[in-house]
Amino acid sequence: MNATRQVQRTPLKKRELVVIDDARNHLLLCETGKLWLTFDGDSRDVILKSGQSWTVTDRGPVVVSAREPSVPALTHRSSCKPACAPRRQGAESVLNLIRRWRFPALASFPATHIV
């Protein structure tokens, strides 16, 4: 049985954002730095420090923001499925939608000022 896992690493600069469209059943590991995770439709946020991980259980976009230069690593929990790839394009628009839903007063601020 082959237990090889595909890992997607995306180095991020401080305050840089990426969005993962559907990270359900993925493990998100903060290899270095500090990450802030925001989930669409969920009122909780998650902060990951270097070496910590989070398993995403819900569908929907996840916005990952670097609180400092960081390297998040994304792997699917099942070894036979590839890890989805985060995308840099559109991350701010997804974050803006989440902020409008949860924090209407913050919706007018650019994403780089919130982080």
N, CA, C and O atoms as a Tinker XYZ file with bonds, in Angstrom:
   460  protein
     1  N      0.835000   -1.183000    0.000000    73     2
     2  CA     0.000000    0.000000    0.000000    64     1     3
     3  C      0.876000    1.241000    0.000000    63     2     4     5
     4  O      1.785000    1.364000    0.820000    81     3
     5  N      0.605000    2.154000   -0.913000    73     3     6
     6  CA     1.385000    3.375000   -1.048000    64     5     7
     7  C      0.728000    4.493000   -0.250000    63     6     8     9
     8  O     -0.422000    4.848000   -0.506000    81     7
     9  N      1.450000    5.045000    0.711000    73     7    10
    10  CA     0.908000    6.105000    1.564000    64     9    11
    11  C      1.508000    7.472000    1.220000    63    10    12    13
    12  O      1.565000    8.359000    2.072000    81    11
    13  N      1.947000    7.637000   -0.008000    73    11    14
    14  CA     2.521000    8.908000   -0.425000    64    13    15
    15  C      1.441000    9.983000   -0.460000    63    14    16    17
    16  O      0.360000    9.766000   -1.007000    81    15
    17  N      1.734000   11.132000    0.121000    73    15    18
    18  CA     0.782000   12.241000    0.143000    64    17    19
    19  C      1.328000   13.413000   -0.658000    63    18    20    21
    20  O      2.520000   13.717000   -0.618000    81    19
    21  N      0.434000   14.057000   -1.378000    73    19    22
    22  CA     0.802000   15.262000   -2.103000    64    21    23
    23  C      0.651000   16.443000   -1.143000    63    22    24    25
    24  O     -0.369000   16.579000   -0.468000    81    23
    25  N      1.667000   17.285000   -1.090000    73    23    26
    26  CA     1.651000   18.448000   -0.215000    64    25    27
    27  C      1.775000   19.700000   -1.070000    63    26    28    29
    28  O      2.645000   19.787000   -1.936000    81    27
    29  N      0.900000   20.666000   -0.821000    73    27    30
    30  CA     0.959000   21.964000   -1.506000    64    29    31
    31  C      1.520000   22.980000   -0.514000    63    30    32    33
    32  O      0.891000   23.269000    0.503000    81    31
    33  N      2.704000   23.521000   -0.808000    73    31    34
    34  CA     3.301000   24.565000    0.031000    64    33    35
    35  C      3.196000   25.892000   -0.714000    63    34    36    37
    36  O      3.473000   25.968000   -1.911000    81    35
    37  N      2.793000   26.932000    0.008000    73    35    38
    38  CA     2.617000   28.247000   -0.601000    64    37    39
    39  C      3.263000   29.296000    0.293000    63    38    40    41
    40  O      2.617000   29.791000    1.217000    81    39
    41  N      4.527000   29.648000    0.041000    73    39    42
    42  CA     5.170000   30.679000    0.870000    64    41    43
    43  C      4.403000   32.004000    0.780000    63    42    44    45
    44  O      4.034000   32.442000   -0.310000    81    43
    45  N      4.171000   32.629000    1.925000    73    43    46
    46  CA     3.425000   33.879000    1.989000    64    45    47
    47  C      4.250000   34.958000    2.672000    63    46    48    49
    48  O      4.960000   34.697000    3.644000    81    47
    49  N      4.146000   36.166000    2.150000    73    47    50
    50  CA     4.755000   37.322000    2.800000    64    49    51
    51  C      3.805000   37.810000    3.895000    63    50    52    53
    52  O      2.640000   37.413000    3.939000    81    51
    53  N      4.306000   38.664000    4.769000    73    51    54
    54  CA     3.470000   39.222000    5.828000    64    53    55
    55  C      2.255000   39.905000    5.206000    63    54    56    57
    56  O      2.391000   40.692000    4.269000    81    55
    57  N      1.063000   39.600000    5.732000    73    55    58
    58  CA    -0.231000   40.148000    5.303000    64    57    59
    59  C     -0.699000   39.659000    3.933000    63    58    60    61
    60  O     -1.696000   40.163000    3.416000    81    59
    61  N     -0.017000   38.708000    3.344000    73    59    62
    62  CA    -0.462000   38.163000    2.063000    64    61    63
    63  C     -1.588000   37.168000    2.300000    63    62    64    65
    64  O     -1.595000   36.440000    3.294000    81    63
    65  N     -2.545000   37.147000    1.368000    73    63    66
    66  CA    -3.721000   36.289000    1.477000    64    65    67
    67  C     -3.748000   35.263000    0.353000    63    66    68    69
    68  O     -3.316000   35.534000   -0.767000    81    67
    69  N     -4.270000   34.070000    0.675000    73    67    70
    70  CA    -4.620000   33.087000   -0.355000    64    69    71
    71  C     -5.977000   32.510000    0.036000    63    70    72    73
    72  O     -6.368000   32.539000    1.203000    81    71
    73  N     -6.679000   31.991000   -0.953000    73    71    74
    74  CA    -7.967000   31.354000   -0.682000    64    73    75
    75  C     -7.892000   29.905000   -1.154000    63    74    76    77
    76  O     -7.313000   29.601000   -2.197000    81    75
    77  N     -8.485000   29.028000   -0.367000    73    75    78
    78  CA    -8.599000   27.617000   -0.735000    64    77    79
    79  C    -10.092000   27.378000   -0.947000    63    78    80    81
    80  O    -10.882000   27.458000   -0.006000    81    79
    81  N    -10.468000   27.087000   -2.181000    73    79    82
    82  CA   -11.880000   27.010000   -2.536000    64    81    83
    83  C    -12.641000   25.933000   -1.762000    63    82    84    85
    84  O    -13.723000   26.206000   -1.242000    81    83
    85  N    -12.113000   24.748000   -1.678000    73    83    86
    86  CA   -12.781000   23.683000   -0.923000    64    85    87
    87  C    -11.713000   22.825000   -0.265000    63    86    88    89
    88  O    -11.176000   21.904000   -0.881000    81    87
    89  N    -11.411000   23.130000    0.984000    73    87    90
    90  CA   -10.346000   22.431000    1.702000    64    89    91
    91  C    -10.890000   21.333000    2.609000    63    90    92    93
    92  O    -10.179000   20.848000    3.489000    81    91
    93  N    -12.134000   20.941000    2.403000    73    91    94
    94  CA   -12.730000   19.903000    3.246000    64    93    95
    95  C    -11.871000   18.643000    3.230000    63    94    96    97
    96  O    -11.402000   18.211000    2.176000    81    95
    97  N    -11.672000   18.061000    4.405000    73    95    98
    98  CA   -10.850000   16.865000    4.595000    64    97    99
    99  C     -9.368000   17.091000    4.302000    63    98   100   101
   100  O     -8.634000   16.147000    4.010000    81    99
   101  N     -8.940000   18.341000    4.383000    73    99   102
   102  CA    -7.524000   18.656000    4.227000    64   101   103
   103  C     -6.934000   19.026000    5.583000    63   102   104   105
   104  O     -7.630000   19.534000    6.462000    81   103
   105  N     -5.652000   18.765000    5.731000    73   103   106
   106  CA    -4.900000   19.171000    6.904000    64   105   107
   107  C     -4.062000   20.378000    6.500000    63   106   108   109
   108  O     -3.294000   20.312000    5.540000    81   107
   109  N     -4.208000   21.473000    7.226000    73   107   110
   110  CA    -3.447000   22.687000    6.959000    64   109   111
   111  C     -2.420000   22.842000    8.074000    63   110   112   113
   112  O     -2.778000   23.031000    9.236000    81   111
   113  N     -1.153000   22.762000    7.715000    73   111   114
   114  CA    -0.050000   22.833000    8.665000    64   113   115
   115  C      0.683000   24.146000    8.477000    63   114   116   117
   116  O      0.979000   24.535000    7.347000    81   115
   117  N      0.976000   24.828000    9.563000    73   115   118
   118  CA     1.810000   26.021000    9.514000    64   117   119
   119  C      3.249000   25.561000    9.726000    63   118   120   121
   120  O      3.666000   25.309000   10.856000    81   119
   121  N      4.006000   25.453000    8.633000    73   119   122
   122  CA     5.387000   24.967000    8.741000    64   121   123
   123  C      6.275000   26.014000    9.408000    63   122   124   125
   124  O      7.101000   25.682000   10.258000    81   123
   125  N      6.106000   27.274000    9.022000    73   123   126
   126  CA     6.841000   28.373000    9.650000    64   125   127
   127  C      5.923000   29.586000    9.722000    63   126   128   129
   128  O      4.983000   29.708000    8.937000    81   127
   129  N      6.197000   30.478000   10.663000    73   127   130
   130  CA     5.446000   31.723000   10.761000    64   129   131
   131  C      4.195000   31.596000   11.610000    63   130   132   133
   132  O      4.127000   30.803000   12.549000    81   131
   133  N      3.194000   32.416000   11.244000    73   131   134
   134  CA     1.917000   32.442000   11.963000    64   133   135
   135  C      0.819000   32.735000   10.954000    63   134   136   137
   136  O      0.922000   33.687000   10.180000    81   135
   137  N     -0.241000   31.915000   10.961000    73   135   138
   138  CA    -1.324000   32.025000    9.993000    64   137   139
   139  C     -2.647000   32.329000   10.681000    63   138   140   141
   140  O     -2.901000   31.890000   11.803000    81   139
   141  N     -3.481000   33.090000    9.984000    73   139   142
   142  CA    -4.847000   33.369000   10.437000    64   141   143
   143  C     -5.778000   32.738000    9.422000    63   142   144   145
   144  O     -5.685000   33.043000    8.233000    81   143
   145  N     -6.681000   31.857000    9.865000    73   143   146
   146  CA    -7.625000   31.176000    8.984000    64   145   147
   147  C     -9.025000   31.692000    9.257000    63   146   148   149
   148  O     -9.449000   31.779000   10.409000    81   147
   149  N     -9.741000   32.033000    8.195000    73   147   150
   150  CA   -11.127000   32.474000    8.290000    64   149   151
   151  C    -11.953000   31.601000    7.368000    63   150   152   153
   152  O    -11.580000   31.367000    6.219000    81   151
   153  N    -13.088000   31.118000    7.881000    73   151   154
   154  CA   -13.925000   30.188000    7.142000    64   153   155
   155  C    -15.247000   30.849000    6.793000    63   154   156   157
   156  O    -15.846000   31.519000    7.634000    81   155
   157  N    -15.705000   30.669000    5.569000    73   155   158
   158  CA   -16.989000   31.217000    5.132000    64   157   159
   159  C    -18.113000   30.527000    5.899000    63   158   160   161
   160  O    -18.170000   29.299000    5.963000    81   159
   161  N    -19.004000   31.329000    6.479000    73   159   162
   162  CA   -20.152000   30.785000    7.192000    64   161   163
   163  C    -19.857000   30.305000    8.603000    63   162   164   165
   164  O    -20.718000   29.695000    9.236000    81   163
   165  N    -18.656000   30.569000    9.108000    73   163   166
   166  CA   -18.274000   30.118000   10.442000    64   165   167
   167  C    -17.784000   31.327000   11.234000    63   166   168   169
   168  O    -16.952000   32.092000   10.747000    81   167
   169  N    -18.291000   31.499000   12.437000    73   167   170
   170  CA   -17.947000   32.683000   13.221000    64   169   171
   171  C    -16.585000   32.591000   13.907000    63   170   172   173
   172  O    -16.088000   33.586000   14.436000    81   171
   173  N    -15.987000   31.417000   13.900000    73   171   174
   174  CA   -14.686000   31.297000   14.572000    64   173   175
   175  C    -13.542000   31.481000   13.579000    63   174   176   177
   176  O    -13.665000   31.155000   12.398000    81   175
   177  N    -12.459000   31.996000   14.069000    73   175   178
   178  CA   -11.219000   32.101000   13.316000    64   177   179
   179  C    -10.196000   31.218000   14.010000    63   178   180   181
   180  O    -10.341000   30.883000   15.186000    81   179
   181  N     -9.172000   30.849000   13.278000    73   179   182
   182  CA    -8.127000   29.994000   13.835000    64   181   183
   183  C     -6.782000   30.665000   13.587000    63   182   184   185
   184  O     -6.502000   31.124000   12.480000    81   183
   185  N     -5.961000   30.719000   14.617000    73   183   186
   186  CA    -4.586000   31.197000   14.488000    64   185   187
   187  C     -3.681000   29.983000   14.661000    63   186   188   189
   188  O     -3.766000   29.261000   15.655000    81   187
   189  N     -2.808000   29.773000   13.669000    73   187   190
   190  CA    -1.845000   28.668000   13.741000    64   189   191
   191  C     -0.442000   29.232000   13.863000    63   190   192   193
   192  O     -0.037000   30.090000   13.078000    81   191
   193  N      0.295000   28.749000   14.844000    73   191   194
   194  CA     1.708000   29.097000   14.988000    64   193   195
   195  C      2.539000   27.997000   14.338000    63   194   196   197
   196  O      2.028000   26.923000   14.021000    81   195
   197  N      3.797000   28.271000   14.148000    73   195   198
   198  CA     4.708000   27.315000   13.524000    64   197   199
   199  C      4.603000   25.941000   14.201000    63   198   200   201
   200  O      4.732000   25.828000   15.420000    81   199
   201  N      4.368000   24.904000   13.393000    73   199   202
   202  CA     4.258000   23.543000   13.890000    64   201   203
   203  C      2.841000   23.104000   14.212000    63   202   204   205
   204  O      2.605000   21.914000   14.422000    81   203
   205  N      1.883000   24.036000   14.258000    73   203   206
   206  CA     0.498000   23.678000   14.553000    64   205   207
   207  C     -0.252000   23.362000   13.262000    63   206   208   209
   208  O      0.135000   23.811000   12.183000    81   207
   209  N     -1.333000   22.582000   13.384000    73   207   210
   210  CA    -2.120000   22.224000   12.208000    64   209   211
   211  C     -3.606000   22.293000   12.541000    63   210   212   213
   212  O     -4.003000   22.349000   13.705000    81   211
   213  N     -4.419000   22.287000   11.476000    73   211   214
   214  CA    -5.870000   22.352000   11.603000    64   213   215
   215  C     -6.470000   21.480000   10.514000    63   214   216   217
   216  O     -6.065000   21.569000    9.355000    81   215
   217  N     -7.431000   20.636000   10.874000    73   215   218
   218  CA    -8.138000   19.847000    9.884000    64   217   219
   219  C     -9.425000   20.575000    9.514000    63   218   220   221
   220  O    -10.243000   20.888000   10.379000    81   219
   221  N     -9.596000   20.838000    8.229000    73   219   222
   222  CA   -10.780000   21.539000    7.732000    64   221   223
   223  C    -11.882000   20.509000    7.530000    63   222   224   225
   224  O    -11.713000   19.545000    6.784000    81   223
   225  N    -13.009000   20.718000    8.197000    73   223   226
   226  CA   -14.094000   19.740000    8.134000    64   225   227
   227  C    -15.272000   20.216000    7.295000    63   226   228   229
   228  O    -16.110000   19.400000    6.911000    81   227
   229  N    -15.361000   21.499000    7.002000    73   227   230
   230  CA   -16.499000   22.044000    6.261000    64   229   231
   231  C    -16.117000   22.422000    4.838000    63   230   232   233
   232  O    -14.962000   22.723000    4.538000    81   231
   233  N    -17.128000   22.395000    3.971000    73   231   234
   234  CA   -16.935000   22.878000    2.595000    64   233   235
   235  C    -16.917000   24.393000    2.602000    63   234   236   237
   236  O    -17.243000   25.029000    3.604000    81   235
   237  N    -16.536000   24.957000    1.478000    73   235   238
   238  CA   -16.538000   26.402000    1.354000    64   237   239
   239  C    -15.136000   26.961000    1.386000    63   238   240   241
   240  O    -14.186000   26.269000    1.752000    81   239
   241  N    -15.012000   28.223000    1.000000    73   239   242
   242  CA   -13.677000   28.821000    0.934000    64   241   243
   243  C    -13.073000   29.072000    2.311000    63   242   244   245
   244  O    -13.766000   29.388000    3.279000    81   243
   245  N    -11.761000   28.920000    2.356000    73   243   246
   246  CA   -10.966000   29.248000    3.538000    64   245   247
   247  C     -9.987000   30.324000    3.112000    63   246   248   249
   248  O     -9.263000   30.158000    2.130000    81   247
   249  N     -9.960000   31.430000    3.848000    73   247   250
   250  CA    -8.984000   32.488000    3.577000    64   249   251
   251  C     -7.840000   32.300000    4.558000    63   250   252   253
   252  O     -8.047000   32.240000    5.770000    81   251
   253  N     -6.629000   32.208000    4.019000    73   251   254
   254  CA    -5.425000   32.039000    4.827000    64   253   255
   255  C     -4.609000   33.317000    4.695000    63   254   256   257
   256  O     -4.253000   33.727000    3.590000    81   255
   257  N     -4.320000   33.935000    5.821000    73   255   258
   258  CA    -3.557000   35.176000    5.838000    64   257   259
   259  C     -2.314000   34.985000    6.696000    63   258   260   261
   260  O     -2.372000   34.374000    7.763000    81   259
   261  N     -1.192000   35.512000    6.220000    73   259   262
   262  CA     0.063000   35.405000    6.961000    64   261   263
   263  C      0.197000   36.594000    7.911000    63   262   264   265
   264  O      0.207000   37.743000    7.470000    81   263
   265  N      0.299000   36.326000    9.190000    73   263   266
   266  CA     0.506000   37.375000   10.197000    64   265   267
   267  C      1.963000   37.817000   10.191000    63   266   268   269
   268  O      2.298000   38.905000   10.660000    81   267
   269  N      2.820000   36.959000    9.655000    73   267   270
   270  CA     4.250000   37.214000    9.458000    64   269   271
   271  C      4.662000   36.309000    8.301000    63   270   272   273
   272  O      3.871000   35.456000    7.899000    81   271
   273  N      5.870000   36.459000    7.746000    73   271   274
   274  CA     6.256000   35.548000    6.663000    64   273   275
   275  C      6.054000   34.087000    7.104000    63   274   276   277
   276  O      6.539000   33.671000    8.156000    81   275
   277  N      5.330000   33.326000    6.280000    73   275   278
   278  CA     4.907000   31.983000    6.684000    64   277   279
   279  C      4.899000   31.015000    5.513000    63   278   280   281
   280  O      4.900000   31.415000    4.349000    81   279
   281  N      4.892000   29.731000    5.850000    73   279   282
   282  CA     4.739000   28.687000    4.838000    64   281   283
   283  C      3.651000   27.721000    5.302000    63   282   284   285
   284  O      3.896000   26.864000    6.151000    81   283
   285  N      2.432000   27.865000    4.735000    73   283   286
   286  CA     1.404000   26.862000    5.007000    64   285   287
   287  C      1.587000   25.658000    4.090000    63   286   288   289
   288  O      1.982000   25.805000    2.933000    81   287
   289  N      1.299000   24.478000    4.607000    73   287   290
   290  CA     1.362000   23.246000    3.820000    64   289   291
   291  C     -0.007000   22.585000    3.894000    63   290   292   293
   292  O     -0.562000   22.412000    4.979000    81   291
   293  N     -0.543000   22.220000    2.750000    73   291   294
   294  CA    -1.883000   21.644000    2.661000    64   293   295
   295  C     -1.789000   20.225000    2.125000    63   294   296   297
   296  O     -1.172000   19.990000    1.086000    81   295
   297  N     -2.407000   19.269000    2.839000    73   295   298
   298  CA    -2.434000   17.864000    2.419000    64   297   299
   299  C     -3.834000   17.319000    2.592000    63   298   300   301
   300  O     -4.539000   17.697000    3.528000    81   299
   301  N     -4.244000   16.435000    1.697000    73   299   302
   302  CA    -5.542000   15.773000    1.846000    64   301   303
   303  C     -5.376000   14.659000    2.879000    63   302   304   305
   304  O     -4.345000   13.987000    2.919000    81   303
   305  N     -6.397000   14.470000    3.710000    73   303   306
   306  CA    -6.329000   13.454000    4.769000    64   305   307
   307  C     -6.212000   12.048000    4.190000    63   306   308   309
   308  O     -5.633000   11.163000    4.819000    81   307
   309  N     -6.760000   11.839000    2.995000    73   307   310
   310  CA    -6.664000   10.540000    2.334000    64   309   311
   311  C     -5.414000   10.548000    1.455000    63   310   312   313
   312  O     -5.228000   11.458000    0.647000    81   311
   313  N     -4.573000    9.550000    1.610000    73   311   314
   314  CA    -3.318000    9.531000    0.855000    64   313   315
   315  C     -3.529000    9.348000   -0.643000    63   314   316   317
   316  O     -2.619000    9.623000   -1.425000    81   315
   317  N     -4.709000    8.890000   -1.063000    73   315   318
   318  CA    -4.924000    8.626000   -2.480000    64   317   319
   319  C     -5.461000    9.855000   -3.225000    63   318   320   321
   320  O     -5.597000    9.810000   -4.448000    81   319
   321  N     -5.766000   10.945000   -2.521000    73   319   322
   322  CA    -6.312000   12.134000   -3.178000    64   321   323
   323  C     -5.289000   13.258000   -3.172000    63   322   324   325
   324  O     -4.580000   13.442000   -2.183000    81   323
   325  N     -5.203000   14.015000   -4.265000    73   323   326
   326  CA    -4.258000   15.132000   -4.308000    64   325   327
   327  C     -4.738000   16.289000   -3.440000    63   326   328   329
   328  O     -5.937000   16.462000   -3.218000    81   327
   329  N     -3.802000   17.063000   -2.963000    73   327   330
   330  CA    -4.134000   18.268000   -2.189000    64   329   331
   331  C     -4.612000   19.341000   -3.152000    63   330   332   333
   332  O     -4.089000   19.466000   -4.260000    81   331
   333  N     -5.605000   20.114000   -2.733000    73   331   334
   334  CA    -6.050000   21.213000   -3.583000    64   333   335
   335  C     -5.035000   22.349000   -3.480000    63   334   336   337
   336  O     -4.297000   22.451000   -2.500000    81   335
   337  N     -5.010000   23.181000   -4.483000    73   335   338
   338  CA    -4.024000   24.256000   -4.547000    64   337   339
   339  C     -4.644000   25.589000   -4.142000    63   338   340   341
   340  O     -5.675000   25.984000   -4.687000    81   339
   341  N     -4.022000   26.287000   -3.188000    73   339   342
   342  CA    -4.506000   27.622000   -2.841000    64   341   343
   343  C     -4.310000   28.564000   -4.028000    63   342   344   345
   344  O     -3.419000   28.362000   -4.853000    81   343
   345  N     -5.143000   29.580000   -4.101000    73   343   346
   346  CA    -4.971000   30.572000   -5.164000    64   345   347
   347  C     -4.871000   31.956000   -4.548000    63   346   348   349
   348  O     -5.534000   32.272000   -3.561000    81   347
   349  N     -4.025000   32.767000   -5.156000    73   347   350
   350  CA    -3.835000   34.132000   -4.675000    64   349   351
   351  C     -4.899000   35.058000   -5.245000    63   350   352   353
   352  O     -5.329000   35.997000   -4.575000    81   351
   353  N     -5.324000   34.802000   -6.469000    73   351   354
   354  CA    -6.338000   35.649000   -7.089000    64   353   355
   355  C     -7.677000   35.441000   -6.401000    63   354   356   357
   356  O     -8.099000   34.308000   -6.167000    81   355
   357  N     -8.331000   36.531000   -6.085000    73   355   358
   358  CA    -9.662000   36.459000   -5.516000    64   357   359
   359  C     -9.711000   36.319000   -4.013000    63   358   360   361
   360  O    -10.800000   36.304000   -3.438000    81   359
   361  N     -8.563000   36.217000   -3.351000    73   359   362
   362  CA    -8.565000   36.036000   -1.895000    64   361   363
   363  C     -9.191000   37.233000   -1.200000    63   362   364   365
   364  O     -9.969000   37.066000   -0.261000    81   363
   365  N     -8.867000   38.423000   -1.642000    73   363   366
   366  CA    -9.429000   39.610000   -0.993000    64   365   367
   367  C    -10.934000   39.698000   -1.182000    63   366   368   369
   368  O    -11.641000   40.131000   -0.272000    81   367
   369  N    -11.446000   39.292000   -2.354000    73   367   370
   370  CA   -12.891000   39.371000   -2.565000    64   369   371
   371  C    -13.633000   38.383000   -1.668000    63   370   372   373
   372  O    -14.716000   38.696000   -1.172000    81   371
   373  N    -13.064000   37.192000   -1.453000    73   371   374
   374  CA   -13.694000   36.231000   -0.547000    64   373   375
   375  C    -13.651000   36.756000    0.881000    63   374   376   377
   376  O    -14.629000   36.635000    1.618000    81   375
   377  N    -12.511000   37.345000    1.278000    73   375   378
   378  CA   -12.403000   37.912000    2.617000    64   377   379
   379  C    -13.401000   39.048000    2.797000    63   378   380   381
   380  O    -14.005000   39.170000    3.863000    81   379
   381  N    -13.585000   39.876000    1.784000    73   379   382
   382  CA   -14.566000   40.967000    1.865000    64   381   383
   383  C    -15.980000   40.435000    2.057000    63   382   384   385
   384  O    -16.745000   41.001000    2.837000    81   383
   385  N    -16.341000   39.366000    1.366000    73   383   386
   386  CA   -17.665000   38.760000    1.550000    64   385   387
   387  C    -17.846000   38.249000    2.975000    63   386   388   389
   388  O    -18.903000   38.432000    3.580000    81   387
   389  N    -16.812000   37.610000    3.502000    73   387   390
   390  CA   -16.887000   37.095000    4.869000    64   389   391
   391  C    -17.012000   38.252000    5.862000    63   390   392   393
   392  O    -17.804000   38.181000    6.802000    81   391
   393  N    -16.239000   39.306000    5.656000    73   391   394
   394  CA   -16.302000   40.461000    6.574000    64   393   395
   395  C    -17.672000   41.116000    6.525000    63   394   396   397
   396  O    -18.192000   41.507000    7.570000    81   395
   397  N    -18.269000   41.249000    5.362000    73   395   398
   398  CA   -19.600000   41.865000    5.261000    64   397   399
   399  C    -20.636000   41.040000    6.008000    63   398   400   401
   400  O    -21.552000   41.585000    6.622000    81   399
   401  N    -20.483000   39.725000    5.950000    73   399   402
   402  CA   -21.419000   38.843000    6.629000    64   401   403
   403  C    -21.259000   38.938000    8.142000    63   402   404   405
   404  O    -22.248000   38.992000    8.873000    81   403
   405  N    -20.007000   38.958000    8.611000    73   403   406
   406  CA   -19.771000   38.935000   10.054000    64   405   407
   407  C    -19.554000   40.300000   10.672000    63   406   408   409
   408  O    -19.982000   40.538000   11.801000    81   407
   409  N    -18.896000   41.207000    9.957000    73   407   410
   410  CA   -18.509000   42.495000   10.517000    64   409   411
   411  C    -18.834000   43.615000    9.528000    63   410   412   413
   412  O    -17.922000   44.136000    8.886000    81   411
   413  N    -20.096000   43.998000    9.385000    73   411   414
   414  CA   -20.464000   45.006000    8.392000    64   413   415
   415  C    -19.677000   46.307000    8.525000    63   414   416   417
   416  O    -19.391000   46.954000    7.518000    81   415
   417  N    -19.325000   46.701000    9.740000    73   415   418
   418  CA   -18.590000   47.960000    9.918000    64   417   419
   419  C    -17.166000   47.896000    9.362000    63   418   420   421
   420  O    -16.597000   48.931000    9.016000    81   419
   421  N    -16.583000   46.694000    9.270000    73   419   422
   422  CA   -15.216000   46.554000    8.762000    64   421   423
   423  C    -15.160000   46.387000    7.248000    63   422   424   425
   424  O    -14.072000   46.393000    6.674000    81   423
   425  N    -16.273000   46.241000    6.609000    73   423   426
   426  CA   -16.299000   45.930000    5.173000    64   425   427
   427  C    -15.626000   46.994000    4.327000    63   426   428   429
   428  O    -15.159000   46.689000    3.229000    81   427
   429  N    -15.558000   48.233000    4.798000    73   427   430
   430  CA   -14.969000   49.294000    3.983000    64   429   431
   431  C    -13.458000   49.346000    4.062000    63   430   432   433
   432  O    -12.832000   50.045000    3.265000    81   431
   433  N    -12.844000   48.624000    5.006000    73   431   434
   434  CA   -11.395000   48.637000    5.140000    64   433   435
   435  C    -10.745000   47.647000    4.178000    63   434   436   437
   436  O    -11.269000   46.552000    3.977000    81   435
   437  N     -9.597000   48.018000    3.572000    73   435   438
   438  CA    -8.884000   47.047000    2.738000    64   437   439
   439  C     -8.408000   45.871000    3.581000    63   438   440   441
   440  O     -8.139000   46.026000    4.773000    81   439
   441  N     -8.304000   44.707000    2.972000    73   439   442
   442  CA    -7.926000   43.496000    3.696000    64   441   443
   443  C     -6.566000   43.636000    4.373000    63   442   444   445
   444  O     -6.356000   43.074000    5.448000    81   443
   445  N     -5.643000   44.372000    3.765000    73   443   446
   446  CA    -4.298000   44.483000    4.344000    64   445   447
   447  C     -4.301000   45.284000    5.641000    63   446   448   449
   448  O     -3.362000   45.168000    6.427000    81   447
   449  N     -5.330000   46.090000    5.885000    73   447   450
   450  CA    -5.394000   46.850000    7.130000    64   449   451
   451  C     -6.047000   46.076000    8.266000    63   450   452   453
   452  O     -5.895000   46.440000    9.432000    81   451
   453  N     -6.762000   45.025000    7.940000    73   451   454
   454  CA    -7.451000   44.237000    8.959000    64   453   455
   455  C     -6.504000   43.256000    9.616000    63   454   456   457
   456  O     -6.600000   43.007000   10.818000    81   455
   457  N     -5.601000   42.701000    8.847000    73   455   458
   458  CA    -4.725000   41.624000    9.320000    64   457   459
   459  C     -3.688000   42.130000   10.274000    63   458   460
   460  O     -2.870000   41.352000   10.766000    81   459
